[in-house]
Amino acid sequence: MAGTIVVVVLVLAVVALAATYMKNQANAKQRRLEDAKAEARRWVERLGGQVLNLDGTNEAAKQALSDASERYNAAGSQMEQATTAEQARLVKDTALEGLYYVRAARLAMDLDPGPELPADSTRERAGKVTEDRSVNVEGRDFQASPNPGDGTPYYYPGGRVAGRPVPQGWYSEPWWKPALVAGAWGLGSMLLFSAMFSGMYGIPDAAAWESGYDAGQEDAMSDGGDGGGDSGDAGGDYGGDYGGGDYGGGDFGGGDFGGGDFGGF
């Protein structure tokens, strides 16, 4: 009889410890989510203040602010759906990307760009446009520049789109957006990349780019490593995590960025 009582007591103790452990884990998870959402909310509010109070005075600034506004709307939608700390961190990433666009818009208007934004290793590894380029690919003219201008009003803050690096810079067309929407690069994308960036310092060559490698990772192709090719860009991964399209789907769809306008790029 005494042995039975001991067993029952031990079982009850184990059950109580397990329940306490599970409760503590749930509380810790909830605290992590709340902390991550609070951090993300801070960046979303900062982005919102900029988007709502700035008006572009030239085409480059207007386009950059339009992209910043898209990120602001996307971040708000993601925040509503975030149920994990990781999803809340993606909200922060979206807001930060929007702030990169705001910073670009301010520079395009010769305004103080404001405080530096947190460094992002993925953006840095993607490289930067360091010189003006004008190329013709399959009968179409494309331009790239480190500075905004009448011929290069489209900004990209650098990072990964559909698994491949896109350098920070100003462009005549948002040539990366079909891949951002579709989640994959089309035929001719490697030819365009090669023509636009061949020999530019800090940017991978076309073969490395097609394999998803950053500059300096070409050796990884022969080693069989993944070279970080699976690293996601703040712009390209949101649809999969939250269900629905990139930045709301329709914002990038239609005649502006559809496949027909880019001739397969």
Phi, psi and omega in degrees: 000314181297321179297320179298318180298318180298316180298316180298317180298317179297317179298315179297323179295317179297316179299318180295318179295318179297318180295320179295317180299313181297321178294317179297320178297317180296319179295319180295319178297319180294321178295319178298318178297314182296320179295316180294322179291323178296318178296316179296319181298324180299316181287324178296317179294322177297317178297316180300320179299322179288314183298320185281342186247001180246139174237130180290139180255357175212171187298319181297316180294319179298317181293318180296320179291328175296317177294322178296320179296321176301315180295324178298313179296319179296318180297321178297318179294318180295322180299320180296329184262352185292124178237359178226160179297324180295318178295323177294325178292327175293327174299314177301317180300319179297315180296320178297319178298319176300322179290331173297320177294320178299316179300318178297318179298318180296319178295322180295337179259011180060035176259161173300123183289348180089185183296153178299147177266158179305138179293149179230116185296326180295318178295317182296320181290337180289341178090176181225149172290123185247356180205158178289135177227140174225119185229158176240121181235116180051044175084004181243139180268134176230144177231151175221145182204152173284352184233152176289154178191176180300326181270350181226072183269357184256123183256146168225131186281001181090147180147203182245138175231123181051041173084003181234146182286138173240119185293148174293137177164185179249139188225158178286334178216150176280073189294345180273346190290326174303321178289326178297320181284314185278338183081009179205150179275143181271176177297139179094350182295321179294322179296317178297314180299315181298315182295322186282326190240002183307124177079000180282130185299136174081009180237136184296154174286170188299320181294317178294319180298316181297330178274359176090015183263150173277173175300139180088356181255011183305325181297335181295335181296323180276344181271347179083008180281166180275347173057020180078013185296342181271356181297131186270152175264148180302332183277329194262351191253354190293326183299318183293326183280335187243359180077130183101182188278171175293122178053037175091008173068286187297337181299328183251000183273188175077201190293334185292317187234012181292165184301327182297327182285339182254005176059036177093356177281000000 
